[in-house]
Amino acid sequence: MKLTKKQLDEYIGRNVKIAFRDGKEIQGFLCFADDFSARHNWRLPNYYYIGNMSFKVSHVKNIKLLER
């Protein structure tokens, strides 16, 4: 099943582990591009961020919510 933008939006602000289609994984707090843009005065539309890594929903293979 393909992950949708709406599904990914439900994890904004939460600690998650994301597996990407290329096999890489990242863990951290998922942010909208706007959060990143406000801090760095730079914006990529339709992108999400964890730390300093940006990606689109189409890059995500699966997502797992981590306990805080």
DOLUMKOL-979036 format. One record per residue (C-alpha): residue number from 0; x, y, z. Coordinates in steps of 0.5 Angstrom, whole numbers, plus 2048, in hexadecimal, padded with zeros to 3 digits. Layout:
(atom NUM (X Y Z))
...
This chain:
(atom 0 (800 800 800))
(atom 1 (803 807 7FE))
(atom 2 (803 80C 804))
(atom 3 (7FF 812 802))
(atom 4 (801 81A 804))
(atom 5 (7FB 81A 809))
(atom 6 (7FE 813 80C))
(atom 7 (805 816 80D))
(atom 8 (802 81D 810))
(atom 9 (7FF 819 816))
(atom 10 (806 818 818))
(atom 11 (808 81F 818))
(atom 12 (80C 821 81F))
(atom 13 (80C 81A 821))
(atom 14 (812 816 822))
(atom 15 (813 811 81C))
(atom 16 (817 80C 818))
(atom 17 (816 80C 811))
(atom 18 (819 807 80C))
(atom 19 (81A 80A 805))
(atom 20 (819 806 7FE))
(atom 21 (821 806 7FD))
(atom 22 (822 802 804))
(atom 23 (824 808 808))
(atom 24 (821 809 80F))
(atom 25 (821 810 813))
(atom 26 (81E 811 81A))
(atom 27 (81C 817 81D))
(atom 28 (816 81D 81E))
(atom 29 (812 81D 817))
(atom 30 (811 825 815))
(atom 31 (80E 828 80F))
(atom 32 (812 82C 80B))
(atom 33 (80F 833 80E))
(atom 34 (812 831 815))
(atom 35 (819 830 811))
(atom 36 (818 836 80D))
(atom 37 (817 83B 813))
(atom 38 (81D 839 816))
(atom 39 (821 839 80F))
(atom 40 (81E 83E 80B))
(atom 41 (81D 839 805))
(atom 42 (818 835 803))
(atom 43 (816 82F 7FE))
(atom 44 (80F 82E 7FD))
(atom 45 (80C 827 7FF))
(atom 46 (812 825 803))
(atom 47 (812 822 80A))
(atom 48 (818 822 80E))
(atom 49 (81C 81E 814))
(atom 50 (822 822 816))
(atom 51 (825 825 810))
(atom 52 (823 81F 80B))
(atom 53 (81D 821 807))
(atom 54 (819 81C 803))
(atom 55 (812 81C 7FF))
(atom 56 (80C 817 801))
(atom 57 (80E 813 7FB))
(atom 58 (815 811 7FE))
(atom 59 (812 80E 804))
(atom 60 (811 806 804))
(atom 61 (80E 806 80B))
(atom 62 (80E 80A 812))
(atom 63 (80E 807 819))
(atom 64 (80C 80B 81F))
(atom 65 (811 80B 824))
(atom 66 (810 80C 82C))
(atom 67 (812 812 82F))
